[in-house]
């Protein structure tokens, strides 16, 4: 069936990128959107944390919750997203997410402009096993992402 250059993907279909300990499915990338945006479907199992606190300097993100619940920390506030909830995560604002609940959370993430897929792939290409924080920071900086770990008490 011709879609005039478009395409259709069912839930969980697309390019799987095993990057940050969650299920990342790339549904649309810069290649298919003329670099306008990327769209991902995240599957975050219960009890799983997402990435450490970080800031995107090049792109804005949006989350739309499809199923379950996801806790998102954004600029010092905590939000719990449930089915149908939308949250804008603007560039230059520290954020992270986790799923402290029992059920899997599924979220659509729209990132504009496109390019986050290359970052996820760079992380997926790292050797398996525990990640060296300096290596992670180096990868992040190549894509305009800044790690913002909380200060340690000494």
Long-range contacts (C-beta under 8 A, 24 or more apart in sequence): 7-32, 11-41, 11-106, 12-41, 12-43, 14-41, 15-117, 17-117, 17-120, 17-121, 17-124, 18-124, 19-120, 19-121, 19-123, 19-124, 20-50, 20-51, 20-120, 20-123, 21-48, 21-49, 21-50, 22-48, 22-50, 24-120, 26-117, 26-120, 27-108, 29-114, 29-117, 30-113, 30-114, 30-115, 30-117, 33-114, 35-113, 35-114, 35-115, 36-112, 36-113, 36-114, 37-110, 37-111, 37-112, 37-113, 37-114, 38-110, 38-111, 38-112, 38-114, 38-115, 38-116, 38-117, 39-108, 39-109, 39-110, 39-111, 40-108, 40-109, 40-111, 40-116, 40-117, 40-120, 41-66, 41-106, 41-107, 41-108, 41-109, 42-105, 42-106, 42-107, 42-108, 42-109, 43-104, 43-105, 43-106, 44-68, 44-70, 44-97, 44-98, 44-99, 44-104, 44-105, 44-106, 44-107, 45-99, 45-104, 46-99, 46-100, 46-101, 46-102, 46-103, 46-104, 46-105, 47-99, 47-100, 47-101, 47-102, 48-98, 48-99, 49-96, 49-98, 49-99, 50-96, 50-97, 50-98, 50-99, 51-96, 51-97, 52-96, 52-147, 52-148, 52-149, 53-94, 53-95, 53-96, 53-147, 53-148, 53-149, 53-150, 54-94, 54-95, 54-96, 54-140, 54-145, 54-146, 54-147, 54-148, 55-91, 55-92, 55-93, 55-94, 55-95, 55-145, 55-146, 55-148, 56-89, 56-91, 56-92, 56-144, 56-145, 57-91, 57-92, 57-144, 57-145, 57-146, 58-91, 58-113, 58-115, 58-143, 58-144, 59-91, 59-111, 59-112, 59-113, 59-115, 59-116, 59-144, 60-88, 60-89, 60-90, 60-91, 60-111, 60-112, 61-88, 61-89, 61-95, 61-109, 61-110, 61-111, 62-86, 62-87, 62-88, 62-89, 62-109, 62-110, 62-111, 63-87, 63-89, 63-97, 63-107, 63-108, 63-109, 64-107, 64-108, 64-110, 65-105, 65-106, 65-107, 66-106, 66-107, 66-108, 67-103, 67-104, 67-105, 67-106, 68-99, 68-101, 68-103, 68-104, 68-105, 68-106, 69-99, 69-101, 69-103, 69-105, 70-97, 70-98, 70-99, 70-105, 70-107, 71-97, 71-98, 71-99, 71-100, 72-96, 72-97, 73-97, 81-105, 81-107, 94-148, 115-143, 116-143, 118-143, 119-143, 119-145
